[in-house]
Amino acid sequence: MTAGRVEPGAPPATPRPDVDAGSPYPGAEPAYRPDDAGQQPVPATGYPGGRDQGTRAVVRVSSPTERRNPRSSDLDLMSTRDVLKAINDDDRRVPAAVATVLDEIAVAVELAVTALRAGGRVHYFGAGTSGRLGVLDAAELAPTFNAPDRWFCAHIAGGPEAMWRAVEDAEDDEAGGAAEARECVRAGDLVVGLAASGRTPYVLGALRAATDVGADTVLFCADPDAAAGRSVTVFIGVDTGPEVVTGSTRMKAATAQKLVLNGFSTAVMVRLGRVYSNLMIDMVATNAKLRGRMISILMEATGCAEDVAQRALTEADGDLKAALVSLLSGAAVADARAALDRSANQVRGAIALLAS
C-alpha cells in the first residue's frame, strides 16, 4: 500500500482495485519517450546501459521543470557564492509567476469556503515534495487559526513514512490515489491535487475518483499546459520554468507550491472569520510565546492596557475571540460568545449584533 492520510487519528487507507475506466483524465505517459534530440527510447523492462533490474516502468516526463536551464549551465564551475546567486536570481521569478494565477486561486478559495461551511472537507493529494508541502500546510492551520482537525486532510503517496524518506514507486500508484480518495472524499468536498509535473499518477487517480463521487477538484502544478488541467474544476498552472538543477522540483516548483498554499489556506481562514483586521484571533496558545501573543493581540486590537487584556482573557477562559468581542463591544463574555454563535463566528458580525 502506498497511499495514506497524514492527520490525527486517521486509519490507514485500504487499497481497492481501480474501477474508474473511461475517465476523462489522461492516462499515464508511455513507458518510453524519445527526447527532442532524438535520443533512443529507454525500454520499460530495464535501465539505460543494459542494467536490467526486472520489469520496471520508465517514464520520460516532458514538463517544463525537466528542461535545462541555460542560466545555470555552468553551475558546477561556479564559486559557492555564485551558485547561491544563481539560485536566488531564479527564485525571484516565482512570485511573479504566482501573481498570474491569482484569479484561479481565488476561485479555489471560494470553493473551499463553500465546502467547509456546508460541513465538507478540503483534501490535499500529493507525492514527494508536493505531498510534504500539503501535509505541512494542513498541519499549521490548527495552531495558527484553531481550524478543526477535520477541515483539512492531507494525503501523501506512500503514507506517513514518505514524509521522511522516498517511498519507491509510490507516486506511480494511480490505483492507490483513487482508493484513498474513495475512502475519504465525499460529495461536496474540495480535493486539491499537488503535482509539479501535472501528471503524477497517484494525484490524477485521486482527482479522477473525487470527480466521480461529486467533489470539486483543483490541480496545482508547474506546467501551464498540463493535459489534466482540462479535467478539473479549477486548474492552477504556474509557469516557474526550468529548475537551476534540472528536474529538481524541490526548488522553484516547490517554492511556488508553498506560496500558493500559503495564500490559499490563509485566504480560506480569513473568509471564515478566523482573522480580525490582520490579527490571528483564533490561534491556539500552545506555548509561552503564543500566550504572550494573545495579550499583544488584544492590546493592539482594542488599545487596552496589558492588565485589562489579561483580565479579559481570564474571564473568557483563554478564548481570545470571545475576549476580543467583549472588549470591543463592552458586553459580558457570555453575551460575546452568544453573539459569535449567531454571527457564524465572525467578530465584526458579533459586534454589530451587540450594538443593535
C-alpha positions in Angstrom: 0.0 0.0 0.0 1.4 3.4 -1.0 -1.5 5.7 -0.1 -2.0 7.2 3.3 -3.6 10.1 5.1 -1.5 12.2 7.4 -3.9 13.6 10.1 -4.6 12.9 13.7 -6.2 9.5 14.3 -6.6 8.7 10.6 -6.7 4.9 9.9 -4.5 3.6 7.1 -6.2 3.5 3.8 -7.3 0.2 2.3 -6.2 -0.3 -1.3 -9.0 -1.1 -3.7 -9.0 -2.1 -7.4 -9.2 0.8 -9.8 -12.6 0.6 -11.4 -12.6 4.0 -13.0 -12.2 3.0 -16.6 -13.3 5.5 -19.2 -12.4 8.6 -17.0 -11.8 11.9 -18.8 -8.4 12.1 -17.1 -5.4 11.5 -19.3 -3.7 8.1 -18.7 -0.1 7.6 -17.7 2.6 8.7 -20.2 4.0 5.9 -22.3 6.7 3.7 -20.8 9.3 5.4 -23.0 9.6 8.7 -24.7 12.3 10.0 -27.1 13.6 13.4 -26.2 13.8 16.4 -28.5 17.3 15.5 -29.6 16.1 12.1 -31.0 17.7 10.1 -28.2 16.8 6.4 -28.3 13.8 5.4 -26.1 14.5 3.7 -22.8 12.9 0.2 -22.6 10.3 -0.3 -19.9 12.0 -3.6 -18.9 15.2 -2.2 -17.6 17.5 0.8 -17.3 19.8 2.6 -19.8 23.1 0.8 -20.4 21.6 -2.6 -20.0 21.4 -2.6 -16.2 18.4 -4.8 -16.1 16.5 -5.0 -12.8 13.4 -6.7 -13.9 10.2 -5.2 -15.3 10.3 -1.6 -14.1 8.3 1.2 -15.7 10.3 4.1 -17.0 8.7 7.5 -17.9 10.3 10.4 -19.7 8.5 13.5 -18.4 8.1 16.4 -20.7 7.1 19.0 -18.1 8.9 22.4 -18.3 10.5 21.6 -14.9 12.5 18.9 -16.7 14.2 21.2 -19.2 17.7 22.5 -19.0 18.1 26.0 -17.5 20.6 28.0 -19.6 21.2 30.4 -16.7 22.8 27.6 -14.6 24.6 25.5 -17.3 28.0 26.2 -15.6 26.7 25.6 -12.0 29.4 23.1 -11.1 32.1 25.5 -12.2 30.8 28.4 -10.1 32.0 29.7 -6.8 29.8 28.9 -3.8 28.5 32.5 -3.7 27.8 32.4 -7.4 25.8 29.1 -7.0 23.7 30.8 -4.3 23.3 33.9 -6.5 22.1 31.7 -9.4 19.5 30.0 -7.2 18.4 33.3 -5.7 18.1 35.0 -9.1 15.8 32.2 -10.4 13.8 32.2 -7.1 12.9 35.8 -7.8 10.9 34.7 -10.8 8.5 32.6 -8.7 6.3 35.4 -7.0 5.7 36.9 -10.4 4.7 33.6 -11.8 2.2 33.0 -8.9 0.8 36.5 -9.5 -0.5 35.4 -12.9 -2.8 32.8 -11.4 -4.4 34.7 -8.5 -7.8 34.7 -10.2 -7.7 30.9 -10.3 -6.6 30.6 -6.7 -9.4 32.9 -5.7 -11.9 30.6 -7.3 -10.4 27.7 -5.4 -10.6 29.6 -2.1 -14.3 30.2 -2.6 -14.9 26.5 -3.4 -13.1 25.6 -0.2 -15.1 28.1 1.9 -18.3 26.8 0.4 -17.3 23.2 1.2 -16.3 23.9 4.8 -19.4 26.0 5.6 -21.5 23.1 4.4 -19.7 20.6 6.6 -17.4 19.2 3.9 -13.6 19.0 3.9 -10.6 20.1 1.9 -8.2 17.4 0.8 -4.6 17.7 -0.4 -3.2 14.9 -2.5 0.5 14.9 -3.4 3.6 12.8 -3.8 7.2 13.6 -2.7 7.9 17.3 -2.1 4.4 18.2 -3.2 2.8 15.8 -0.7 5.1 17.0 2.1 4.1 20.7 1.5 0.4 19.7 1.6 1.0 17.9 4.9 2.9 21.0 6.2 0.1 23.4 5.2 -2.6 21.3 6.8 -0.7 20.8 10.0 -0.1 24.5 10.5 -3.8 25.5 10.3 -4.8 24.2 13.7 -2.3 26.1 15.8 -2.5 29.2 13.7 -6.2 29.5 13.2 -7.7 26.9 15.5 -9.0 25.1 12.5 -10.8 21.9 13.4 -8.7 18.8 12.5 -11.4 17.5 10.2 -11.4 20.6 7.9 -8.1 19.9 6.1 -7.0 16.4 5.3 -3.5 15.8 3.8 -2.8 12.6 1.7 0.7 11.7 0.6 1.7 8.9 -1.7 3.5 6.3 0.5 1.8 7.4 3.7 3.4 9.0 6.7 6.7 7.3 6.1 7.0 9.3 2.9 7.3 12.5 5.0 10.9 11.4 5.9 12.1 9.3 3.0 11.3 8.5 -0.6 8.9 5.5 -0.9 9.7 3.6 -4.0 7.2 3.9 -6.8 4.6 5.5 -4.5 3.9 8.4 -6.8 3.2 6.0 -9.7 0.4 4.3 -7.7 -2.6 5.6 -9.6 -4.9 3.0 -8.1 -3.7 3.9 -4.6 -4.6 7.5 -5.1 -8.0 6.6 -6.4 -8.6 4.2 -3.5 -7.5 6.8 -0.9 -10.0 9.3 -2.4 -12.8 6.8 -2.5 -12.1 6.0 1.2 -12.2 9.6 2.4 -13.7 12.0 -0.1 -17.4 12.8 -0.2 -19.7 14.8 -2.5 -19.4 18.5 -1.6 -15.7 18.2 -0.6 -12.9 20.0 -2.3 -9.9 18.0 -3.5 -6.6 19.8 -4.3 -4.1 17.9 -6.3 -0.4 18.9 -5.9 1.9 17.8 -8.7 4.9 19.7 -10.0 4.8 18.0 -13.4 1.0 17.9 -13.6 1.0 14.2 -14.4 1.7 12.3 -11.2 -0.4 9.1 -11.4 -1.2 9.0 -7.6 -2.6 12.5 -7.8 -4.5 12.1 -11.0 -6.0 8.9 -9.7 -7.3 10.7 -6.6 -8.7 13.6 -8.7 -10.5 11.2 -11.0 -12.1 9.3 -8.1 -13.0 12.6 -6.4 -14.8 13.8 -9.5 -16.7 10.5 -9.7 -18.1 11.0 -6.1 -19.2 14.5 -6.8 -16.4 16.6 -5.2 -14.9 19.7 -6.8 -11.3 19.4 -7.9 -8.3 21.6 -8.2 -4.9 20.8 -9.8 -1.9 22.9 -9.0 1.2 22.3 -11.0 4.2 23.9 -12.6 3.2 23.1 -16.2 0.6 25.6 -17.6 -0.1 23.2 -20.4 -0.7 20.0 -18.3 -3.3 17.8 -20.0 -5.0 17.0 -16.7 -5.9 20.7 -16.3 -8.8 20.2 -18.7 -10.4 17.6 -16.4 -10.6 19.6 -13.1 -12.9 22.3 -11.7 -10.0 24.7 -11.3 -6.6 24.5 -12.9 -3.7 26.5 -11.4 -0.7 26.1 -13.7 2.2 28.2 -12.6 5.0 28.8 -15.2 8.1 28.5 -13.0 10.2 27.3 -15.9 13.2 25.0 -15.7 15.0 24.5 -12.4 18.5 25.6 -11.6 19.3 21.9 -11.1 17.4 20.2 -13.9 14.4 18.4 -12.7 14.8 19.3 -9.0 11.3 20.3 -8.4 12.0 20.8 -4.7 13.3 24.2 -5.8 11.2 26.7 -7.8 8.2 24.5 -8.3 8.1 23.7 -4.6 8.5 27.4 -3.7 5.5 28.2 -5.9 3.5 25.5 -4.3 4.4 26.9 -0.8 3.3 30.4 -1.9 0.1 29.2 -3.4 -0.8 27.0 -0.4 0.0 29.8 2.0 -2.2 32.2 0.1 -5.0 29.6 -0.5 -5.3 28.4 3.1 -4.8 31.8 4.7 -7.5 33.3 2.5 -9.8 30.5 3.4 -9.3 31.2 7.1 -9.8 35.0 6.6 -13.1 34.3 4.7 -14.2 32.0 7.6 -13.7 34.7 10.2 -10.5 33.4 11.7 -8.8 36.7 11.3 -9.8 40.2 12.6 -8.0 43.1 10.8 -4.7 41.3 10.2 -4.6 39.6 13.6 -4.8 35.8 14.4 -7.8 35.8 16.7 -8.5 32.0 16.7 -4.9 30.9 17.4 -4.2 28.2 20.0 -1.8 29.2 22.7 0.4 26.1 23.0 3.5 27.7 24.5 4.6 30.8 26.5 5.3 32.8 23.3 1.8 32.3 22.0 0.2 33.1 25.3 2.1 36.4 25.3 1.0 37.0 21.7 -2.7 36.7 22.8 -2.1 39.5 25.2 -0.4 41.6 22.5 -3.3 40.9 20.0 -5.9 42.1 22.5 -3.9 45.3 23.3 -3.3 46.0 19.6 -6.9 45.4 18.5 -8.5 47.4 21.3 -5.9 49.8 22.7 -6.4 48.5 26.2 -3.7 48.1 28.8 -1.9 44.8 29.5 -3.7 44.2 32.8 -7.1 44.7 31.1 -6.2 42.3 28.3 -5.0 39.7 30.8 -8.2 40.1 32.9 -10.4 39.7 29.8 -8.6 36.5 28.7 -9.0 35.1 32.2 -12.7 35.9 32.2 -13.1 34.2 28.8 -11.2 31.1 30.0 -8.4 31.8 27.4 -10.9 32.2 24.5 -9.2 35.1 22.6 -12.1 35.7 20.2 -14.7 36.0 23.0 -12.4 38.2 25.0 -11.9 40.5 21.9 -15.6 40.8 21.2 -16.2 41.6 24.9 -13.6 44.3 25.0 -14.6 45.9 21.7 -18.4 45.9 22.5 -18.3 46.3 26.2 -20.6 43.3 26.6 -20.1 40.5 29.1 -18.2 37.4 27.9 -21.3 35.2 27.9 -23.1 37.7 25.6 -20.0 38.0 23.4 -20.0 34.2 22.9 -23.7 34.1 22.1 -23.2 36.9 19.5 -20.3 35.0 18.0 -22.5 31.9 17.7 -25.3 33.9 16.0 -22.9 35.5 13.5 -21.1 32.4 12.2 -18.1 33.1 14.5 -17.4 36.5 12.8 -16.0 39.2 15.1 -17.4 42.2 13.1 -20.8 40.4 12.8 -20.9 39.7 16.5 -20.1 43.3 17.4 -22.8 44.5 15.0 -25.3 42.3 16.7 -24.4 43.5 20.2 -24.6 47.1 19.0 -28.1 46.6 17.8 
